[in-house]
């Protein structure tokens, strides 16, 4: 599961990516500095892990991870192959969600491809290019569906009807993610892999003075996306980079306090990206390791077990489940068992975020 960081050139994507990951993407004051997409596996900050560590005292602690992809800056005409358009659009199609970085800071030393700072215009520039690419995809699929539905193929007829609905929506300048569809249409939509159907998180990149409360640019962004049911984060990528330079934890905390933050903005961003991908965490806790495992929301116990090893899913017998808050309260499995706080669950159990689990299986 991957989140792609997108935006116009010089909005701070690569600076932000460098903060998120140990991989060092290039960062320079000209378009197309990032040509190949940089991919970083980023640990998901989760205080629950450290609370479990205090109780279990394991040999190691392993957090959940999410993949972040830094994609080349897009320009007008990308849908027709301008700049690195085709490459950009192929890269973004392979991601599961989008982190859209918008420049909301003034700096005469950093050029803007359109000559002025206007994040709403920048957002619309990218939206239009993605919509045009989706329109091209849908029109091709409609043509194919019409041919096949002539022979009475019901599914192709349904796809043709959906495509006509999608075309009308895209031509009105709207992203597919805000189009209301029924369950059958949603299932058919997944086949098309449309870019504007992906969930999105808007990141307003501001300067340090606006990191706590935003500025006029961020207000305009909020107004422009209020119908999208999208999440918005305000952070200062360059300030985040400065925080990352500080190796001492106490120094970082002092810096954060000075600018009015409780934690680095990238922590909030990673958690938001994780949620955007429809992911959640369950834990295993033992003397060898305390570990966070990543699963999709709604997964059953056998599916969750399969993340550890496919044999766990194939030979699943049952799961012992402890609620995180109970684990923290009782502090040992013996006391949890005594209090009746360990439940035995079968194949139908839907895993909850934060469950601490042991699996029983045979192969």
Residue pairs with C-beta under 8 A, 6 or more apart in sequence:
1 66
1 67
1 96
1 277
1 279
1 294
2 39
2 67
2 68
2 69
2 94
2 95
2 96
2 97
3 66
3 67
3 68
3 69
3 95
3 96
3 97
3 98
3 99
3 201
3 273
3 276
3 277
4 37
4 68
4 69
4 71
4 91
4 92
4 94
4 95
4 97
4 98
4 99
5 13
5 16
5 17
5 68
5 69
5 70
5 71
5 99
5 101
6 13
6 71
6 74
6 88
6 92
6 98
6 99
6 100
6 101
6 126
7 13
7 73
7 74
7 100
7 101
7 102
7 103
7 122
7 126
8 73
8 74
8 75
8 103
8 112
8 113
8 114
8 122
8 125
8 126
9 30
9 31
9 32
9 33
9 73
9 74
9 75
9 113
10 29
10 30
10 31
10 73
10 103
10 110
10 111
10 112
10 113
11 73
11 101
11 102
11 103
11 122
11 205
12 101
12 103
12 205
12 237
12 238
13 34
13 70
13 71
13 73
13 101
14 25
14 26
14 27
14 33
14 34
14 38
14 70
15 27
15 237
15 238
15 240
15 241
16 101
16 203
16 205
16 235
16 237
16 240
16 266
16 269
17 23
17 25
17 38
17 40
17 68
17 70
18 24
18 25
18 27
18 241
18 244
19 237
19 240
19 241
19 243
19 244
19 264
19 266
20 40
20 42
20 68
20 266
20 269
20 270
21 38
21 40
21 41
21 42
21 68
22 40
23 38
23 39
23 40
25 34
25 38
25 70
26 33
26 34
27 33
29 109
29 110
29 111
30 111
31 73
31 75
31 83
31 113
32 72
32 73
32 83
32 84
33 73
34 70
34 71
34 72
34 73
35 72
35 84
35 87
37 69
37 70
37 71
37 72
37 91
38 69
38 70
39 67
39 68
39 69
39 70
40 67
40 68
40 69
40 70
41 65
41 66
41 67
42 65
42 66
42 67
42 68
42 270
42 273
43 63
43 64
43 65
43 270
44 63
44 64
44 65
44 66
44 270
44 271
44 274
44 281
44 292
44 294
45 63
45 263
45 267
45 270
45 271
46 63
46 64
46 281
46 292
48 281
48 283
48 324
48 354
49 61
49 63
49 283
49 290
49 292
50 61
51 328
52 283
52 285
52 290
52 327
52 328
52 356
53 61
53 290
55 285
55 327
55 328
55 331
55 332
56 285
56 286
56 287
56 290
57 287
58 285
58 286
58 287
58 288
58 289
58 290
59 287
59 288
59 289
60 288
60 289
60 290
61 289
61 290
61 291
62 289
62 290
62 291
62 292
63 292
64 274
64 279
64 281
64 292
64 293
64 294
65 294
66 270
66 273
66 274
66 277
66 279
66 294
68 99
68 273
69 91
69 94
69 95
71 88
71 91
71 92
71 95
72 83
72 84
72 87
72 88
72 91
73 83
73 84
73 88
73 113
74 83
74 84
74 85
74 88
74 125
74 126
74 129
75 82
75 83
75 85
75 113
75 125
76 82
76 125
76 129
77 83
77 85
77 129
78 84
78 85
78 86
78 88
78 89
78 129
78 133
79 85
79 89
79 129
79 130
79 132
79 133
79 136
80 132
85 129
89 129
89 130
89 133
89 195
92 98
92 130
92 195
93 193
93 195
95 198
96 198
96 277
97 198
97 199
97 200
97 201
97 273
97 276
97 277
98 198
98 199
98 200
98 201
99 200
99 201
99 203
99 269
99 273
99 276
100 123
100 126
100 200
100 201
100 202
100 203
101 203
101 205
101 237
102 119
102 122
102 123
102 202
102 203
102 204
102 205
102 217
102 221
103 112
103 117
103 119
103 122
103 205
104 117
104 119
104 204
104 205
104 206
104 210
104 214
104 215
104 217
104 218
104 221
104 234
105 117
105 205
105 206
105 207
105 210
105 217
105 236
106 117
106 207
107 207
114 121
114 122
114 125
117 217
118 217
119 204
119 217
119 218
119 220
119 221
120 220
120 221
120 224
123 202
123 221
123 224
123 225
127 173
127 175
127 196
128 173
130 175
130 195
130 196
131 170
131 173
131 174
131 175
131 196
133 195
134 166
134 170
134 176
134 194
134 195
134 196
134 197
135 167
135 170
135 171
137 192
137 193
137 194
138 163
138 166
138 167
138 170
138 192
138 194
139 163
139 167
141 159
141 163
141 192
142 160
142 163
142 164
142 167
144 156
145 156
145 157
145 159
145 160
145 163
146 160
148 156
149 156
149 157
149 159
149 160
155 188
158 184
158 188
159 188
159 191
162 181
162 185
162 188
162 189
165 179
165 185
166 176
166 179
166 189
166 192
166 194
169 176
169 179
170 176
170 196
175 196
175 197
175 200
175 228
176 189
176 194
176 196
176 197
177 196
177 197
177 198
177 199
177 200
177 228
178 227
178 228
178 229
181 189
189 197
199 230
199 276
199 277
199 278
200 228
200 230
200 276
201 230
201 231
201 232
201 233
201 269
201 272
201 273
201 276
202 221
202 225
202 230
202 231
202 232
202 233
203 232
203 233
203 234
203 235
203 269
204 214
204 217
204 218
204 221
204 232
204 233
204 234
204 235
205 235
205 236
205 237
206 214
206 215
206 217
206 218
206 234
206 235
206 236
207 236
207 238
207 239
208 236
208 238
208 239
208 259
209 215
210 218
210 234
210 236
211 234
211 235
211 236
211 239
211 259
211 260
211 261
211 265
212 259
212 260
212 261
214 234
218 232
218 234
221 232
222 232
225 232
231 272
231 276
233 265
233 268
233 269
233 272
234 265
235 265
235 266
235 268
235 269
236 265
239 259
239 265
240 264
240 265
240 266
242 255
243 252
243 255
243 256
243 264
244 264
246 252
246 255
252 264
256 262
256 263
256 264
274 294
278 296
278 297
279 294
279 295
279 296
279 297
280 294
280 295
280 296
280 297
280 351
280 352
280 353
281 292
281 293
281 294
281 295
281 353
281 354
282 292
282 293
282 295
282 304
282 351
282 352
282 353
282 354
282 355
282 356
282 357
283 290
283 291
283 292
283 293
283 324
283 354
283 355
283 356
283 357
284 290
284 291
284 293
284 308
284 356
284 357
284 358
285 291
285 327
285 356
293 304
293 307
293 308
294 307
295 303
295 304
295 307
295 351
297 353
298 350
299 350
299 351
300 347
300 348
300 349
300 350
300 351
301 316
301 318
301 319
301 321
301 345
301 346
301 347
301 349
301 351
301 357
301 359
302 312
302 313
302 316
302 347
303 313
303 351
304 319
304 351
304 357
305 312
305 313
305 316
305 319
305 359
305 361
306 312
306 313
306 314
308 359
311 361
311 363
312 359
312 361
314 361
314 363
315 361
315 362
315 363
316 347
316 359
316 360
316 361
317 360
317 361
317 362
318 344
318 345
318 346
318 359
318 360
319 344
319 345
319 346
319 349
319 357
319 358
319 359
319 360
320 342
320 343
320 344
320 345
320 357
320 358
320 359
320 360
321 342
321 343
321 344
321 345
321 349
321 355
321 356
321 357
322 333
322 336
322 341
322 342
322 343
322 355
322 356
322 357
323 341
323 352
323 354
323 355
323 356
324 354
324 355
324 356
325 354
326 336
326 339
326 341
327 336
327 356
330 336
330 339
330 341
333 342
336 342
351 357
